[in-house]
Amino acid sequence: RKKEKFWQNKLEFRWRCNTEFDLVVECI
């Protein structure tokens, strides 16, 4: 589900990547 949000809003994904380590791997 988080991945879907990333596709919907790259900005939101970027913010989550900075806050959630879980997305750090996908943030790269």
WOFENMO-V436869 format. One record per pair of residues at least 4 apart in sequence whose ideal C-beta (glycine too) atoms are under 7 Angstrom apart, sorted by sequence separation. I is the first residue (numbers start at 1). J is the second residue. D is the distance in Angstrom with one decimal. If there is no record, write none. Layout:
I;J;D
I;J;D
//
This chain:
1;5;7.0
2;6;6.6
3;7;6.8
4;8;6.3
5;9;6.2
6;10;6.6
9;13;6.5
10;14;6.4
11;15;6.7
12;16;6.2
13;17;6.1
14;18;6.8
15;19;6.4
16;20;5.0
23;27;5.5
17;23;4.5
5;12;5.9
6;13;3.5
16;23;5.0
17;24;6.1
5;13;6.5
17;26;6.9
13;23;6.9
17;27;3.1
2;16;6.9
6;26;6.9
2;23;6.2
//
